[in-house]
Amino acid sequence: MRIEQIYTGCLAQGAYYVESNGEVAIIDPLREVDPYINRAEKEGATIKYIFETHFHADFVSGHVTLAEKTGATIVFGPTAKTNYEAHIAEDGEVFKLGDVTITLLHTPGHTMESATYLLKDKEGKNHAIFSGDTLFLGDVGRPDLAQKAANLTQEELAGLLYDSLRTKIMTLEDDVIVYPAHGAGSACGKNLSKETVGTIGQQKKTNYALRANMTKEEFVKEVTDGLLPPPEYFPLNVKMNKEGYQSIDEVIKSGAKALSVTDFEKIANETDAIVLDVRHQSEFIQGFIPQSIFIGLGGTFAPWVGALIKDVTQPILLVTPIGEEETTITRLSRVGFDNVLGYLDGSFAAWKSAGKEVDTLRSVSANVLAEELTKEAPVFDVRKPGEYASEHIVNVPSTPLDFLNEHIGEFPTKEDFYVHCAGGYRSVIAASILKARGFHNVIDVDGGYKAIKEADIPRTEAVCPSTLK
């Protein structure tokens, strides 16, 4: 028996490759499925099952394409309804995989069809669970994503999650390994650990939601407390995962069109396409196509595209580092953004060489910001609310990048103002969006809060994030 976690950092997502005696199960695969197929072929094994823990909201799973290419059976938990062929399993149904078995445990709460897969070794001993978004390390799945589909309140879903955890998962042996679908950085929970593998015993000791003496009422209150609204692209990804989608091979073929400067500009002017620049922020601020939006490949790229562009059908024109065109299209497709019209051949250098109009973004050091603060210059902190609450510049408001649109009216239209994040990635995203909307008086703070802490700038007293409610 072999278990391999295939972790994708920019999505904070874990897929799993499980092999026993020549038979393979893939759990929660990414949309680009060839690596799973190639791995199985290399081992002389056959992909038999594709187990989906639920209808994912934060990424488009590769289950449909993988089934088409391999003939493997897609398996979902009870109540799931799909527009493609899938096996809707019963609670407790057992699937044989080589010398081992995988039992589906119906664990509703995050969503109604949520399932946890229990792997038993060839001796029949409980070995591991693939817990999806039911149980994370340090947290549990948010219970507000399936309200419309389930016609339930988030409190009712949280109550179901409490029951699922205590009747299906906490009854397992302490040494059973926990393989979750996500780690720190995912929007599917509030307080996920940076670790990506644990045990039931460890979680009973450290996960707030698994306290032995916790009542259902306490669980519901704590799990639903402080939930931020889910990103708007989540329902669109769920729809794709339920109904099916275009093969990623076709998406790449359609989007990987090299466009001359002339054609690129023509399409940009004649369509409602967004020009998305994915180069490093240090390159972007030195020069970019006017009104283009920056979201760099070097950060949590795909989730930010989803959170800020929102509509997966939005036409996109790409400015990428040379050689990163297909990678960019692939990463966009992971969150359902399949409508790429092409990319600028020769990247930004070609645009500049053609003598086209160029914009730049002002960026200053934290020491310069310190001087400006003595003149009461407006500053906006675009970090997440938890980061802001733990420590921030005195008298500076919280303006999270996720909800920038809700704060547009707060930005000055004439006087210069400054934006900062933790390190410089998110503040450049925010500044690019603001510039595209006519706020040419925005100034980025180079190095973000890390640099601010080293400058002579008044800050609130630091508070450990884990102690915040």
N, C-alpha and C positions, 0 to 999 in steps of 0.2 A: 504494500500500500504506500502510495506517495501523495502528499498534499503539498501544493505550492500556492502561496499567496502571490498574486500579481497586482502590486499596489501602484496606483497612478496618483502621484502627489498633487498635481494641479486640480484634480477632482476630489482628493482625499478619499479615494474609492478603492476597495479591495475586491477583485475577482479571484476565483479559486479554480485550480486545476487538480482534480482528484483522480488518481489512476490505481486500479487494482487488477492484476492478472489480464492485462490487455484491454480493459474497458475503462473509459474515461467519462467523468461527469464534469461539466463546466458550470460554475455557479456565478450568476450575475456578471456575464461577460461584457466587456466593452464593445463598442460598435464595430471596431476594426477587428475582425475575427480570424484573419489569416494566421496570426501568431499561435492561436490555440490549435488550429488545424495542422500547422507545420510541426508543432511540438508533439502532437499525437502521432503524426506520420513518422517522425524521427524515432519515436519509441516503439513503432510497429503496433500502435494501439488504435482503437476505434472509439470515437466520441459517441456515447450511447444516450446520455441525458444532458439536457440543459435545464438546470434548476433555477427558477426565478423566485427570489424571496418575497417580491411584491412588485407592483407597478411603480417603477422608479420615477421620481419627479425631478431629480437633479441631473440626470443624464439619460441619454438614449441607449438602452441596452442592445447588445448584439445578438439577442436570442433569435430573432426572426431570420436574419441573414445566415447565422450559424446553422440553423435547422435546414434552411434551403440548400446549403452547401454540403452538409454531411448526412442529412436524413435523420439526425438525432431528434429525440422527443423533447418538446418543451413541456415543462411541468410547472404548474402554478398551484397555489393553495385553494381551499374551498372558497366559493363565491366569485372567483375571478371570471370575467367574461372577456373574450378576445374576438377579433375579427379574422383570425388565422387559426390554423389547426394547433391545438394544444391539449395536453392531458390535464384536466382539472381534478386534482387528487383529493382524496378524503383524508380527514384527520386520522393520523396513525398509519396511513398507507406506507408499505415497505417496498423499496426498490432495490433489487439486487445489482451490485456492481462488482464483477469479478468475484473475489473472495469475501467482500464486505457488503454491508447493507446500509442504506440511507432511508431513514424514517421521516416522513413529513409530520411536523407538529404544527397544528394550526394555532397561530399566536396573534390574533387580531388586536388592534389598538393603535398602532402607527397607521395602518390601513386595515380595512376589513379582511382582505385576502392574505395579509401578511403571514408568512410561514417561516419556521425555523427548521433546518434540516439536521437531524441527529445521525452522525456517522458511527456505526458500530464496527469493530474490527472483526477478523475472521473467527475469533472465539466468542463473539456476541457481546463483547464488553463495550460500554459507552465510551467513545474515544473523543469526539469533538462535536461541537455544534457550529453551523453556519447561520448566524443569527440575524443576518440582514439588518434592517433598521429597528428591529424589536429591542435588541440589547447591544449597546456599544460598550466600549471600555470607558467607565466613568460616567456614563449617561444612558438614556434610553431614547428611542425615536420620538420626535415631536408628534403629538396626537391631533394636529389641526389640519393636516393636509388632505384628509379624505372626507371632510365634513359634508360637502355637497353631494358627493357620490353615495355616501352612506346615510345621508339624511340624519346625522347625529351631531350633537354638539361636541366640542373638543373635550369637555368634561366627561361626557359619556364614553368617548373613545379612550380617554385616559383611564377610566374605570375598567374597561375591557383589557387594556394593557396591563394594569395591575394584576388582574386575574390570570392573564397569560403568563406573566413572569413568575407568579407564585405557584401556579399549578403545572406548568410545563417545563420551566427552566430552573427555578430554584430548587426543585426536587431532585435534580441531577447531582451526581457525585462531584465533590469539590475539585477533583483533578481533571474533570472534563475540560478540554480546551475550547476557548471561545474565539471564533473567527468572525468578526463583524464586517459589515459592508462599508463602513466609513471610519475615519479617524479625525483628528483635530483639523479644523478648517471647513468641515462640511456644514451646510446650513440645515441639515436634517436633525440636528440636536443642538443643545445649548453649551455643553461642557465636556466635549469629547476629549479623551486622552490622546497624547501624541503616540502612545504605544498602539500597535495594531494587532497584537495577539496576547491573550490572557487566559485565565482559567475562571471557572465558576466560583471557586473558593476565594480567589483574589477579589472578584467583583462583589461578593457578599460582604467583604471587609471594607471595600473602598468606594463602592458605587452608592451614592446617596439614595438612589431609587430602590435599592435592594436591602435596605435596613430591615432586620428581622422583626422589629417591633412596630413597623410602620403601618398605620391604618390606611384604608383605601382613601379616606377623606384627606389625610395628610399627603398621600401620594399624588392625588389629583391636583391639590393646591400647589405642590412643589414642582410638578412636571409642567404645569401650565403657566406658572409664574414667570414673567419676563420674556415670554415668547415674542420675538419680533415678527412682523408680517413676512410670510414666505415670499421669495422672489417671484415676479409675475410670470416668468417663463416656466415655472414648475408645472402648472396644469397642461401646458402645451406639450411638455415632455411626457407626461402621463398619457395624454391622448395618443402620441406616437407609439408609446410602448404597448398600448392596448390595441390600437388599430393597425399597426404595421407602418412601414416606411420604405423609402427608396434604398437600394443597396448602396453602401458606402463607396463601392467601386464606381458606380454611376455618378455619385455626388462629386468625387474627385475628378472624374473625367470631364464633367460639366463645368466645374469651377476652375480647374487648372489651365486657364486660357491666358497666355501671355499677351498683354495689350500694349501697343505702342502708346507713347505719350498722347498723341492725337486722338486715338480711339478711346483711351482711358478718360481723357477730358470730355470727349463727346458724350460718352455714356453717363458720366457724372452729371453733366449739364442737362441731359435729356431724360433722365430717370430720377426716381427718388432714392437712389442708392446712397448708402452711407459709405464714406471713404474711411476705412479702418486701417490705422497705421500700427503695426505690431512690432516695430523695432524697439530697441532699448530706449528708455526714457532719456538717457543722456544724449542720444542721437536726435531724438524727436525735438527736444527743446531748442536745438541749434538750427533746425529748419524743417518745415513740413508743409504739406499742401493746405492752403487755407480751408478752414471749416472741417478738416479731417479730425477724427476722434482717435486718441491714443489708448490702446489697451495692449500692453507689451506681452510677448510670449514668455518672458522671464518670470512673470508672477503667476497668480492663480487665474490664468487667462480666460478659460472657458466659462467658469462661474461668473466672472465679471461681465463678460459679453452678455450672458443670459440675464443678469440682474439689471444691466444698464440699457441694452438695446431692446430686450424684452420679447419682441415679436419675432418668432423663429422664421417667419416668411419674409422678413426684411431683406431686400436686395443689398448686397455688400460688395464693394470694390476694395481690393487689398493692396496695401503697401507693406511688403515683407522684406526681411533680410534676404539677400540672394541665396537661393538654395533651400529656403524654408517655406516655399509656396505650398507644397502638398502637405507638409506637417501642419501648417496653419489651417488648411481646409479640413484636415482630419480632426483637429482639435475643436474646430467650430462644429463639426458634425456630431461630436460627442454630446453636445447639448442641443442638437436639433437644428442648428443654423446651416441649412443646406443650400441657400440661395446666393451662392457666390457667383458673381458675374465675370470675374477674372481678376488678374493681378497686374500691377504695373511692371512691365518688362524693364529690367535694369534698376528697379527700386527707385528710391527718391533721388538718387544721383542723376538718373535719366531725366527726371522732371526738372531738376535744377539746371542741367546742361542744356535743356531745350529753351532756357530763358523764361520759364513760366513763373508766375507770381509765387512767392514764398512767404510764409509767416514764421515767426519765432516766438518763443515763450521766455519771458524774463524769469530768471532764477537767481536768488540771493542766498548768501550764507546766513546761518543762525545769528552770527554776530551783527550782521547788518539789520536783521529783524529786531535784535535787542535795541538798537539805536532808534529804529522806527517806532517801537513800542513806547518809548519815552514821549513820542509825539502823538500817542493814542491812535496809531494806525490800526484799521480793522484787520483782524486775523480770524480765520475759520479753520477749525480742526475737523478733518474729514475721516478720522479713524472711526472704528466701530464704537458703539456706546459703552461697551465694557472696558475698552482701552481708555476711553475718555474718563470714565468714572474712576478708574484706578489712579489716574494722575493726568493733569493738564495744565496749560498756561493759565494763570489767574485771569479771570474776567473774559476768557475766550469761549464762545459758545460751541456746542457740539453740533456739527453739520455732517452726519455720516454720508459717505459716498453712496451707499446703497439707496439713500433717500434724498439725493441731491435735488431732484426735481421738485420736491416739496418745500425746498428752501430757496428757490430761485429769487423770490421777491426780497430776500434778506441781503442780497449782495449789492454793494454800492455800484451805481452806474457811471459815476464820474471819478471819484477819488480812488487812488490805488488801494488795493487790499491784497492780503497774503493768505495762501492756503498751505497747510502742511498735513502730513500723515505720519506714519512711524518712521519710514525710511526714504520716501521719495517716489515710490511707484504709484500709489493711489492719488497723491496730490497732483501728479502730472495728468492722470486720467481726468480728475476733476477739473483742472485748469483747461484741458483741451475741450471738454464739454462746454465750459463757460465761455471760452473764446469763440467756439462755434455758434454760441447764442448771443454774441456781440459784446461780451464782457472783456474787452481788450486791456482793461486795467488790472487784470489778475496777475499776481506774482507768486511763483512757486518758491517754497523754502527748501533749499538743497539739503539733503540728509535727514529731513524730517525731525521727528521728536528725539531721535537718537542724538542728533546734533544740537537740538535745543537744550537738552539736559546738560550739555557741556558748555553752554553759553550762560551769560549773566542775565537770565530771564526768570522772573518770579513764577514759581510753579506751586500747585497744590501739593499737600503732603501725600506721598505715595501710599496706596492701600493695596493689599494683595487681592487680585481679582477673585480668587476663590472664596473670599469672605464677603463679597458683595452680593446683595439680593437683587 
